[in-house]
Amino acid sequence: MKMCRPCGDFSLKSRIRRIAGIALLALALPFPAPASLGGDMTTVQADQVRMQGTLRSTSTQAYTVHEIQAPNGVAVREFVSPAGKVFGVAWQGTTQPDLRQVLGTYFDQFTQAVQAERSRHPGHGPLSIQTPGLVVQLGGHTRAFAGKAYVPQMMPAGVRAEEIR
């Protein structure tokens, strides 16, 4: 069996684990992120500046979507109710946003739900968390991430979860 010169390791399995660990570390790094779930729309322009992106807004009767397109190919959409509250966030692109920033006060609830889910279904892959007060779906692979998060109770009347994308 050949020895891995850079790390002195004999095992292909160990090398794969090391690469997976580096990939997970990269996911944990904070990237510019959108407004916090439950926050107000005043942060949209600050997010645009932070992401150094272009802002495009689209309105419907039930909500306004503020989409920020960053130069690195990441698109973040913030769904804002007529009351001015961010009830949903969706993203796609080469990186994943800082979930602590995106989820705001819902982050602790999310991490507890993830721990419970991973204890029932260990492993990696797409993640879908559904609690009475929070829904988060995320997945992807290197340079192709997507996800969404929303608070069902904050969604304007008549808005379906499928619209947050």
N, C-alpha and C positions, 0 to 999 in steps of 0.2 A: 504494500500500500504506500502511495506517495504521501509525503508530508506537505502541508500547505506552507509555503515559504514565508509569506508575510506574517502569519499568526502562529506558526509552529504547531498547528492543530492537524491531527490525522483524520478527523471525521468530517465527511461531507455534511452530515446531519448538524454538526456543530457550526459549520460555516453558514448553513441555511438559517439556523437559529440566530446567528450573529447578524446576518443581513436583515432578517425580520425585526430584530430588536432595533436596528438603525432606522428602519422604515417607521416603526411605531414612535420612535423618538422624534422623527421629522413631523409626524402628525400632531404631536403634542406641542410643537413650537407655535407660539401665537402669531397669527397673521392679522392684518387689519380686518376688523369685523364690523358688522352692521349694528343697528340699534338693538337694544335689549328687548326681548319679548315683554310685553306689558308696559314698555316705556312709551314716550310720546314722540310725535313726528318731528320735533325740533332738532333731533339728532341726525336727520337724513343728510343735510348739507355737510355737517361735520364728518359724517361717514364718507361722503364723496371726497372731501379733502384728504382724509386719512388714507383712503384707498387710491388716491390720485386718479380717480376714474371719471367717467362721464355719467351724468344723471339723466334719466329719461323717466317721466311720470305718465301714467295712464290712469284715467279715472273711469269708474263705473258708478252706478247709482249707490252701490253698497259699500264700496271701498276705493282706495287709491293705491296703486302699486308704484313704488319708487324703485327703479332698477338702476343699480350702479354697475357699470362695466369697467373693470380695472384693466390696465395695460397688460397684465400678466395672463389675461384670459379668464379671470374669475368674474362671474356675474352673481350679484346678490340682489334679491328682491325683498323689499319690506312692504308688508300689507298693512295699510293704515285705515282704521275705521273712520266714519264721519265724525266721531268724537275725538279723533286725533291720536288714538292709541294703536300701537303696533300689536296686532293680534296674531300675526304669522310672519315667518321669515323662511325664505328658500334660497338655496345657493347651488351653484354648479361651477366646476372648473378644475384647474390644476392643483389647487390646494383646498383644504378645509378651513373654515374660519375658526377663530378661538371660540369654542362653545361656551366657555364661561362668560364671555362678553355677549354672545348672541342670546343665550338663555337668561342672562341676568339673574333675577331672584329665583328663577326656576332651575338653576343649575344644580343645586343640592338635591332637589327632587329627582332630577334626571340621573345624577350619579347613583343615587340609592336604587332607582329602578334598573339601571344598567347592572349593578352588582347582583340584584335579585335575578335578573334575566340570565346573566352569565353563570350563576350558580345552578340554574335549572338546565341551561343549554350552553355548556362550555364551548369555547372555540372562537373563531373569528368569522367575519362575514358581515353581511348587511345587518343592521340593527333596527328594530321597530319597538318603540316603547309607547304603550298606551295606558295612561292612568286617567282617572276622572278629570284631573286638572291640567294635563299636559300630554301632547302627542309629539314624538320626535321620531323621524325616520331618516337614516343615513346609511350610506354605502359608497362603494366605489373601489378603485384601486389606484396605484401610482399614476398621478397626473390626470385622473378622471374621477373626481369626487362629486357627489350630489347629496342633497338632503333638504329636509324641511322640518320646521317646528311650529306648532300653533297651540293656542289655548282655546279649547272648544267653547268655554263660557264667554269669551270675549268676541267671538265671531259675530259679525252683524247678521241680523235676521235674513234668511234666504241664502246665505253663503254656504256652499258645500266644501268639505275638506279637500276635495279633488281640485278645487280652484287654486289652492296654494301649491304652486309648482314653479 
